[in-house]
Amino acid sequence: MTQAASNTPPLPARALWRDAFEIAVTVIVALVLATAFRTIAYQPFTIPSSSMEPGLVVGDYIVVSKFAYGWSRASLPAGRPEGEGRLGQRQPRRGDVVVFRLPRDPKQVWIKRVIGLPGDAVQVRGGTVFVNDRPIPQTRLGITQDHDDPARTVRLVAETLPNGKSFMTQDFGPGNDLDDTPVYEVPAGHYFMMGDNRDNSIDSRVEQSSGVGMVPAENLVGKAQIILFSWKPGASLFKPWTWGNVRLDRFFDVLH
């Protein structure tokens, strides 16, 4: 008995190659566009530490605007801030939450708040931040639990800058190591950064060899603008069984 012939003729080899070529071009174009978007416009980051509590907590997935301050080599996903200058440079405002490459190790990307601009003098006295010898007004809002360490109580404080920008900070109370500092003079083309979790942040109050020091403009990656969503500890995109471990109350929170 002979097998019945198929009614579907085989595709010519040339047609198969054409289809494969079209698929490859589509994938390459999509990758190029995605890379360009990530390089030029926006890039996501995950918050790895508690230094920006209470506004940002471990597991927050944020979106950073790269065109907010212009571009340098640091803006590239794996870039290193070599040389001076930025394309389309725009200066951060005091109070902006900024992602930058750590001066002593540009492979590391950190996030802090801009407190001192070029030419400013910054000092902390008794837990109060002074900029050009003027205190940043504080409003104490009471005691609460630390988000990432509920066994610890922290003091919540609202701070309002001269430009009207207001944000929340927290600290462990008086008498901590960075509550009193010398005066820091911010050089031209640099910025003074501080974490909102004032007693749990390595920032510009700590010299560059072991901390952050002054951050050059070339090291700025972009301005953090929104919390897209937030994972609870242990959750991951690569662990589907953990996808339900999200903090729904932190979706699409605009950063202040």
JOFEN-V86934 format. One record per helix or strand of 2 or more residues. SS is the DSSP state (helix for helix, strand for strand). FROM is the first residue (numbers start at 1). TO is the last residue. If there is no record, write none. Layout:
# JOFEN-V86934
((SS	FROM	TO) (SS	FROM	TO))
This chain:
# JOFEN-V86934
((helix	13	40) (strand	42	46) (strand	60	65) (helix	73	75) (strand	97	102) (strand	105	116) (strand	121	125) (strand	128	131) (strand	134	135) (strand	137	145) (strand	153	160) (strand	166	171) (strand	184	185) (strand	190	194) (strand	215	216) (helix	217	219) (strand	220	231) (helix	240	242) (helix	248	250) (strand	253	254))
